[in-house]
Amino acid sequence: MRSLLVLCLFVAGSYSVKLEHDGDIYDILDIKEIVVTDDLRKEAYACLMDLGPCSEKYQIIRDVIPRILKTKCGDCNASQKAIYEYNAEYLKKYHNDLYNKMLERYAQ
């Protein structure tokens, strides 16, 4: 029982971690899963575009997405940059309208 409580506190607390670099978001959250999974992508997009509620997980993304998009993940390490590029290409190819709306809002 105690280990379950510790696990719950760890999971709950993991989303409130301050990021040293914006690219660290890729080490904390599985952004690729969010991008390729319809329901998760819709939830995240609604949060990012002020169209729906914003859970703590998506609020973290919302906090860093402007800088990540403006700099094209400029402070990311090689593996983080690869995830960023995969996600950007995936969104451009399969959800171009969503991608362009996010760029319009956050990358100016």
N, C-alpha and C positions, 0 to 999 in steps of 0.2 A: 504494500500500500504506500509506504513512504517513497519507494523508488518511482511509483507512478506519479506522485505529487511532484517530485523533483523533475521528472521528465516533462510534466505539464508546465512547470515554471520555466524550464529551459526553453521549451518551444515558444511559450508566450513571450519570454524575454528576448529571444533571438531576433525578433522583428524590431525591437526598440534600440538596437545597437547603432551607434554612430559610425558612419562610414569614414574611414580615413581618406579614401579616394572614391570617386563616383563609380569607377569600374568594379569596386568591391561588391556592388549589388549583384554581380554575376556569380560571386562566391557564396552569397547568402541565400539567394532565391534562384529557383530553376526558371529563369526567364524564358528559356527555349520552350519549356512545357507550357507556360502561360501563353506564348505566342501561337503555338500550334494546336492548342486545345480550345475548341469553339467557346465553351462556357467560360473558361478562365479568361480568354482573350476579350470576350464581351464584358465581363466584370471589370477587367483592368481598363479597357477603353472607356467604359462608362465613368469610372473614377477619374481617369486622366482628362476627360473632356467635360467634367462637371455634369454628367447626364445621369448619375446614380450615386449610390453610397460608396464610400471610400474606406475599405478596411485598412488596418494598420499596415498590412503587407503591401497593398497597392499605394498607400500614402508614401511609403519609402521610395517606390518607383517614381511617383509623382514629384517627389522632392529632387531627384537627380536627373530625371529625363530631360529637362531643358539643357543642362550642361552637356549631357552625353550626346544629345542630338546636335547641338551647336558645334561641339568639338569633334564629332564623329568618334567618340570614345577616346579622346586624346590622352587621358591619364590611365588608360587601361594597359595591362600587361598583354603579352601575346595571346594567351588563352582567352582572356576576357574580350580582347579585340575580335578574335575569331567568332565568339558567341554573338557579339554585337553585329558583325558583318552577316552572319547566318540569319539572324533575326530580321535585320533590315532587308536582306534579299528575299526572305520568305514573305514578309509583309508586302514588299513591292510587287512580288509575283502573284500572290494569292489574295491580298487585301489592300490593293493599291489606294483605294479611296480612304481607308482608315489611316494608312501610312502618310498620305499627303495631308490629311487634316491634322495629324499630330505634328508634322513638320511645320505646317502653317502656324499652328498655335505655339509650338515650343522652340523652334529653331530660328526664330527671327532675332 
